[in-house]
Amino acid sequence: ALLTLDLDAGVEDNVSAMTEAMAAVSTTEVTYAARDSDFEGFQIKQGDYMALLNGQLFDTQPDLEKLLEKLAGEDTYQSSEFINIYYGSDVSEADAETTRALFAALCPQAEITLLSGGQPVYYYMISAE
């Protein structure tokens, strides 16, 4: 949204352009389940990995790589030009690089950027545009 900011344009034009730019970005957070639960048809087990795509539960898996593979195969990522992967404080650089390579293999049309976000709780925060 900040890239669309035009200091010579009016407030309304900037708000409109920034809102349109934000709508073109999807975000995913990958975390874990703190307890067993049943949510929106998902049987979630404590310790399972969970992906939230644009604020909605996308999937849960006991295997992180399988969850990331399913996520990379999603239309959101398949149609993206740019994918930014921010890895959290509980992810090693080597594991993050494996995730980058997975997205690069499954989303060959996208430019993939890997960044250390250092965020707690979320293994990955991924944006696609």
N, C-alpha and C positions, 0 to 999 in steps of 0.2 A: 504494500500500500504506500509506503514512503517513497518508493521509486516513481510513483505517479504524481507526487506533489509538485505543483507548478506555482512558484511564488508570485507569478504574474497573473494567475487566475484568481477568481473570486472563491469565497468560502464554499458556496453551494457547488460550484464546478469541481473543486477539490474533493469535497465529501463524496460526490457522485462517482468520480474517478477512483477514489480510494476504496469505496464500497464495492465497486465492480471488480477491482483487482483482488480484494479479499475473497470474493465469492469464487474466484478461480483457484484458490488454494485449499487443499484438503489436508487434514492432520490426523495422525495416528499416535496413540500412546500405547506402549506395551509395558505391562506391569504384571503383577501376580495376585492371586486370590488370597486374601487373609483368612477366609473361612469358607466352609461349604455353603452353597446357596443354590437356589433355583431362580433364575432371572431371565425373563423374556424367552423362555423355552430352552435355555441352556442349563444343564446340570453342571454346576461349577464345583470343583473339589479344591479344598485348601491346598495352596501351593501351585495350582495350575497357572499357566501363563494366560494372560488375557490381552486382547487387542481392542481398543476403542477407536473406531473410525468416525471422525467428525462427531464425536461425543456419544456415539451409539455403540453398544457391544457388537463387535464384528465376529469374534470367535474366541474360544478357549481351547487350549491344548495342554497336555502334560509335557509335550516336547516343544521347546522354543523354536527349533529349526523348522519343524512342520508348520507352526503358526506363522513364521516369517515367510515361508514358501507360499502358503495360502494367501497371505496378505499381498505379496509381490505379484501374484497372479490375478488379483482383483482389478476390475476395469479402471478404477481410479489410478492405479499405478501403471497399468498397461498403456494408458493414453496420456501419460505425463511426459513432459519434456525435461523437467528438472525434479530431482528427488534429493532432499537433504535429510541425512540420517544423523541425529544427535544421540550419542550413546552416553549412558548414565554412569554414575560412580561405581556401580557394581558390575560393570562390563569391562573386561580387559581389552586392551587395544587390539590384540590378536583376534578375539572373538568379534569385535566390532568390524575388523577388516574382513572376516569371514561373511558377516552380514552384508557388507558393502559388495563383496564379490557375488553373493547370492542375488542381490537386487540387480547388479550389472548383467548377470547371466540371464535373468528372467525378464528384465526390462531393458533390452539392448538399445531402444530408441531414446532412452533418457540419459541425461548427464547426471551422474551420481556424485554427491559430495558427502564426505564423512567428517563429522566434527565431534570433538569431545564436549558434551554439554555439561557433564559432571553432576547431573541432576540425581537426587536420591529417589528411591521408590520406582521410578520409571526406567526400565532397561533401555528403552529406545523411545524417542520422540521423532516422528518422521513426517516431513511435509512434502507434498507433491503439488506441482503446478504445471 
